[in-house]
């Protein structure tokens, strides 16, 4: 039986990944701090569902607690670690930047040290499209410079990537950092746009539409994202032979078993079209409050997915209408039809 240690299993993406691995017959060890960034009841419900499987167990502790993390990984003895836990949210990083340093830098360093001590075959770490920051050339390619972060959130994720590379170089642990592009779907976070928009429209409240709707996002359905992660688990990077250059299509480091991979749909959708798809799924019209761009936001994201497809043979295909309809069905079930 294959064994995985997944941080953030009470979170949106971690829950879906753990459920997919369990369905495949893996033994999954979860780790989550149950922070109060959003409704803890939603996190506990996700864990309760996972705990219905005899192949799942979890430790409730913070990433910053290195002793607890090391003890949990030692007990699990996993072949892979998938590090998804983080302080998320671009806008919240304007209000509480230190939370991002604690979780995304100190916590990720602890994960790296723990993976080194455990001798895992592959460490996979969740980064973000936000690291592309002020880049304007589209689509974003993994080989593009990512030296212009616009928020503390993006800066901490870039720092995590850099630490991952140094650990891979020094200690030989294969590390893959994947950059997520606007993930959405059932069991999503309440702070994400889709959840906020659906809740507001259902309750007859206005929705805030930034940059007057002239924004584009590469929306990635959560099932597609999980499928990509699962396939990348079996693609650990190998350290190149001395003097051998990696192929020009790869982001494999020339000096370490380290790689960066975009996970996105590769099809940007205009925010106003996204809102219209939500209205169609709900059968209701939104009250629109058009606003200026928020600090730290970017007008567009667009993933180049060629490397993902080259490595795994997979490219996300779920269209936003299908994904939004699935979310709306889940949301109405979760809220019991309450307006």
C-alpha positions as CSV (number, residue, x, y, z in Angstrom):
1,X,0.0,0.0,0.0
2,X,1.4,3.4,-1.0
3,X,1.6,6.0,1.8
4,X,1.3,9.8,1.5
5,X,1.6,12.5,4.0
6,X,-0.6,15.5,3.1
7,X,-0.6,18.9,4.9
8,X,-3.8,20.9,4.8
9,X,-6.2,18.0,4.5
10,X,-9.0,20.0,6.1
11,X,-8.5,22.6,3.5
12,X,-10.2,22.9,0.1
13,X,-7.5,21.3,-2.2
14,X,-6.0,18.9,0.5
15,X,-9.4,17.4,1.2
16,X,-10.0,16.7,-2.5
17,X,-6.5,15.2,-3.0
18,X,-6.8,13.0,0.1
19,X,-10.2,11.7,-1.0
20,X,-8.8,10.9,-4.5
21,X,-5.8,9.1,-3.0
22,X,-8.0,7.1,-0.6
23,X,-10.2,6.1,-3.5
24,X,-7.1,4.7,-5.2
25,X,-6.2,2.7,-2.2
26,X,-3.5,4.9,-0.7
27,X,-2.9,5.2,3.1
28,X,-3.1,8.9,3.7
29,X,-1.9,10.8,6.8
30,X,-3.3,14.3,7.1
31,X,-2.0,17.3,9.0
32,X,-3.9,20.5,9.6
33,X,-3.8,23.4,12.0
34,X,-7.6,24.2,11.8
35,X,-6.9,27.9,11.8
36,X,-9.8,30.3,12.0
37,X,-9.0,32.2,8.7
38,X,-12.4,30.9,7.6
39,X,-15.3,28.8,9.1
40,X,-13.7,25.9,11.0
41,X,-17.0,24.0,10.8
42,X,-16.3,23.6,7.1
43,X,-12.8,22.3,7.7
44,X,-14.0,19.8,10.4
45,X,-16.7,18.5,8.0
46,X,-14.1,17.8,5.4
47,X,-12.0,15.9,7.9
48,X,-15.1,14.0,9.1
49,X,-15.7,12.8,5.6
50,X,-12.1,11.7,5.2
51,X,-12.1,9.9,8.6
52,X,-14.9,7.7,7.3
53,X,-12.2,5.9,5.4
54,X,-10.0,3.4,7.5
55,X,-7.1,4.5,5.3
56,X,-7.1,8.0,6.7
57,X,-5.8,9.5,9.9
58,X,-4.9,13.0,10.9
59,X,-2.8,15.1,13.2
60,X,-4.2,18.5,14.3
61,X,-1.2,20.8,14.7
62,X,0.4,23.9,13.2
63,X,3.2,23.8,10.6
64,X,5.2,26.0,12.9
65,X,5.3,23.2,15.5
66,X,8.3,21.4,14.1
67,X,8.3,18.7,16.8
68,X,4.7,17.8,16.1
69,X,5.3,17.7,12.4
70,X,8.3,15.5,12.7
71,X,6.6,13.1,15.0
72,X,3.6,12.8,12.6
73,X,5.8,12.2,9.6
74,X,7.9,9.7,11.5
75,X,4.8,7.7,12.4
76,X,3.4,7.9,8.9
77,X,6.7,6.8,7.2
78,X,5.4,8.1,3.8
79,X,7.0,7.7,0.4
80,X,5.7,11.2,-0.6
81,X,4.8,14.4,1.1
82,X,2.4,16.8,-0.5
83,X,2.6,20.2,1.2
84,X,-0.7,22.1,0.6
85,X,-1.2,23.8,3.9
86,X,-0.6,27.5,3.9
87,X,-1.9,30.9,4.9
88,X,-3.8,31.6,1.7
89,X,-5.5,34.7,0.3
90,X,-4.0,37.6,-1.6
91,X,-6.2,40.3,-0.1
92,X,-5.8,39.0,3.5
93,X,-2.1,39.4,3.2
94,X,-2.6,43.2,3.1
95,X,-4.2,42.9,6.6
96,X,-2.2,40.2,8.4
97,X,1.2,39.8,6.6
98,X,2.9,38.1,9.6
99,X,0.6,35.1,9.3
100,X,2.1,34.5,5.9
101,X,5.6,34.5,7.2
102,X,4.8,32.1,10.0
103,X,3.0,29.6,7.9
104,X,4.4,29.9,4.4
105,X,8.0,30.5,5.3
106,X,8.7,29.0,8.7
107,X,6.1,26.3,8.2
108,X,7.4,25.4,4.8
109,X,11.0,25.3,6.1
110,X,9.8,22.8,8.7
111,X,8.2,20.7,6.0
112,X,11.5,20.7,4.0
113,X,13.6,19.8,7.1
114,X,11.1,17.0,8.0
115,X,11.1,15.6,4.5
116,X,14.9,15.5,4.5
117,X,15.0,13.7,7.8
118,X,12.3,11.2,6.6
119,X,14.1,10.5,3.3
120,X,11.0,10.7,1.2
121,X,11.1,9.8,-2.5
122,X,9.3,13.0,-3.6
123,X,8.2,16.3,-1.9
124,X,5.5,18.3,-3.7
125,X,4.8,21.8,-2.6
126,X,1.9,24.1,-3.5
127,X,2.9,27.5,-4.9
128,X,0.8,30.0,-6.8
129,X,0.4,32.0,-10.0
130,X,0.7,35.1,-7.9
131,X,4.5,34.6,-8.0
132,X,4.4,35.9,-11.6
133,X,3.5,39.3,-10.0
134,X,4.1,42.2,-12.3
135,X,4.9,40.0,-15.4
136,X,2.8,41.1,-18.4
137,X,3.8,38.6,-21.0
138,X,1.1,35.9,-21.4
139,X,0.8,33.1,-21.0
140,X,2.9,32.7,-17.9
141,X,5.7,30.2,-18.4
142,X,7.5,28.5,-15.6
143,X,10.8,29.7,-17.1
144,X,9.7,33.4,-16.8
145,X,11.3,35.5,-14.1
146,X,9.3,35.7,-11.0
147,X,11.1,38.5,-9.2
148,X,8.3,41.1,-9.0
149,X,5.9,39.9,-6.3
150,X,3.0,42.3,-5.7
151,X,1.9,41.0,-2.3
152,X,3.5,39.4,0.8
153,X,1.5,36.3,0.0
154,X,3.3,36.0,-3.4
155,X,6.7,36.8,-1.8
156,X,6.3,34.1,0.8
157,X,5.4,31.5,-1.8
158,X,8.4,32.5,-3.9
159,X,10.6,32.2,-0.8
160,X,9.2,28.7,-0.4
161,X,10.2,27.8,-3.9
162,X,13.7,29.1,-3.4
163,X,14.1,27.1,-0.1
164,X,12.8,24.1,-1.9
165,X,15.5,24.4,-4.6
166,X,18.3,24.8,-2.0
167,X,17.1,21.8,-0.1
168,X,16.9,19.7,-3.2
169,X,20.5,20.8,-4.1
170,X,22.0,20.2,-0.7
171,X,20.2,17.1,0.4
172,X,19.0,15.4,-2.8
173,X,15.3,15.3,-1.9
174,X,13.4,15.5,-5.2
175,X,11.1,18.6,-5.0
176,X,8.3,19.7,-7.3
177,X,6.7,23.1,-6.8
178,X,3.4,23.5,-8.6
179,X,1.9,26.9,-9.3
180,X,-1.9,26.9,-9.0
181,X,-4.1,29.1,-11.1
182,X,-7.5,30.2,-9.4
183,X,-8.8,26.9,-8.2
184,X,-12.6,26.5,-7.7
185,X,-15.2,23.8,-7.2
186,X,-17.3,22.1,-4.5
187,X,-16.1,22.4,-0.9
188,X,-14.3,25.6,-1.9
189,X,-13.1,28.3,0.6
190,X,-15.7,30.9,1.6
191,X,-13.2,33.7,0.9
192,X,-12.8,32.7,-2.8
193,X,-14.7,34.7,-5.4
194,X,-17.1,31.9,-6.5
195,X,-18.2,31.2,-3.0
196,X,-18.7,34.9,-2.1
197,X,-20.5,35.6,-5.4
198,X,-22.9,32.6,-5.0
199,X,-23.7,33.4,-1.4
200,X,-24.3,37.1,-2.1
201,X,-26.5,36.4,-5.1
202,X,-28.6,33.8,-3.3
203,X,-29.1,36.2,-0.4
204,X,-29.9,39.2,-2.7
205,X,-26.8,41.1,-1.7
206,X,-24.5,43.0,-4.2
207,X,-21.3,41.5,-5.4
208,X,-18.1,43.6,-5.6
209,X,-16.6,43.4,-9.1
210,X,-13.0,44.8,-9.2
211,X,-11.5,46.7,-12.1
212,X,-15.1,47.1,-13.4
213,X,-15.0,43.5,-14.5
214,X,-12.1,43.9,-16.9
215,X,-10.1,41.1,-15.3
216,X,-9.3,37.7,-16.7
217,X,-8.5,34.6,-14.7
218,X,-7.3,31.1,-15.6
219,X,-9.9,29.3,-13.6
220,X,-8.9,25.7,-12.7
221,X,-11.5,23.1,-11.6
222,X,-10.5,21.3,-8.5
223,X,-10.8,17.8,-9.9
224,X,-8.5,18.7,-12.8
225,X,-6.0,20.2,-10.3
226,X,-6.1,17.0,-8.2
227,X,-5.6,14.8,-11.2
228,X,-2.6,16.8,-12.2
229,X,-1.1,16.6,-8.7
230,X,-1.7,12.8,-8.6
231,X,0.1,12.4,-11.9
232,X,3.0,14.6,-10.8
233,X,3.5,12.5,-7.7
234,X,4.9,9.8,-10.1
235,X,7.2,12.3,-11.9
236,X,9.9,13.1,-9.3
237,X,12.6,15.2,-10.8
238,X,16.1,13.7,-11.0
239,X,19.4,15.5,-10.6
240,X,21.0,16.0,-14.0
241,X,24.2,14.2,-14.7
242,X,27.3,16.4,-14.3
243,X,27.7,18.5,-17.4
244,X,24.3,17.5,-18.8
245,X,21.8,20.3,-19.5
246,X,18.1,19.6,-18.9
247,X,16.0,19.7,-22.1
248,X,14.9,23.2,-23.1
249,X,11.2,22.3,-22.6
250,X,11.7,21.4,-19.0
251,X,12.2,23.5,-15.8
252,X,14.4,20.9,-14.2
253,X,17.2,22.6,-12.3
254,X,20.7,22.0,-13.8
255,X,22.0,21.6,-10.3
256,X,19.3,19.9,-8.3
257,X,16.4,17.4,-8.5
258,X,13.9,20.4,-8.5
259,X,11.2,21.4,-10.9
260,X,8.4,24.1,-11.1
261,X,5.1,23.2,-12.9
262,X,2.1,25.3,-13.7
263,X,-1.3,23.8,-13.1
264,X,-4.0,25.8,-14.8
265,X,-6.6,25.4,-17.5
266,X,-4.7,27.5,-20.0
267,X,-8.0,29.3,-21.0
268,X,-8.5,32.7,-19.3
269,X,-12.1,33.7,-18.6
270,X,-13.2,37.3,-18.3
271,X,-14.6,38.0,-14.8
272,X,-17.9,39.3,-16.3
273,X,-18.3,36.1,-18.2
274,X,-17.6,34.2,-15.0
275,X,-20.4,36.2,-13.2
276,X,-22.8,35.5,-16.0
277,X,-22.1,31.8,-15.7
278,X,-22.9,32.0,-12.0
279,X,-26.1,33.8,-12.7
280,X,-27.1,31.1,-15.2
281,X,-26.4,28.3,-12.7
282,X,-28.3,30.0,-10.0
283,X,-31.2,31.3,-12.2
284,X,-30.8,34.7,-10.5
285,X,-29.3,38.0,-11.5
286,X,-26.5,39.6,-9.5
287,X,-26.6,43.1,-8.1
288,X,-23.3,44.4,-9.4
289,X,-21.1,46.8,-7.5
290,X,-18.3,47.8,-9.9
291,X,-15.1,48.9,-8.2
292,X,-11.5,49.9,-9.0
293,X,-8.6,47.4,-8.9
294,X,-7.5,46.4,-5.4
295,X,-3.9,46.8,-4.3
296,X,-1.9,43.6,-5.1
297,X,-4.3,42.4,-7.8
298,X,-3.3,41.8,-11.4
299,X,-5.6,42.2,-14.4
300,X,-5.0,38.8,-15.9
301,X,-3.5,35.3,-15.3
302,X,-2.9,32.7,-18.0
303,X,-1.0,29.5,-17.5
304,X,1.2,27.9,-20.1
305,X,0.4,24.2,-19.5
306,X,2.8,22.7,-22.0
307,X,5.2,21.3,-19.3
308,X,2.3,19.7,-17.4
309,X,1.1,18.0,-20.5
310,X,4.6,16.9,-21.5
311,X,5.3,15.4,-18.1
312,X,1.9,13.8,-17.5
313,X,0.0,13.6,-20.8
314,X,-2.8,15.5,-19.0
315,X,-4.4,18.9,-19.6
316,X,-7.3,20.3,-17.6
317,X,-10.5,20.2,-19.6
318,X,-13.4,21.2,-17.3
319,X,-15.2,24.3,-18.6
320,X,-16.4,27.0,-16.2
321,X,-20.1,26.4,-16.8
322,X,-19.7,22.8,-15.7
323,X,-17.5,23.6,-12.8
324,X,-19.8,26.4,-11.5
325,X,-22.9,24.2,-11.8
326,X,-21.2,21.5,-9.7
327,X,-20.3,24.2,-7.1
328,X,-23.8,25.6,-6.9
329,X,-25.2,22.1,-6.4
330,X,-22.8,21.5,-3.5
331,X,-23.4,25.0,-2.0
332,X,-27.2,24.5,-1.9
333,X,-26.7,21.2,-0.3
334,X,-24.2,22.5,2.2
335,X,-26.5,25.4,3.2
336,X,-29.6,23.3,3.1
337,X,-31.2,25.6,0.6
338,X,-31.1,28.6,3.1
339,X,-31.0,32.0,1.3
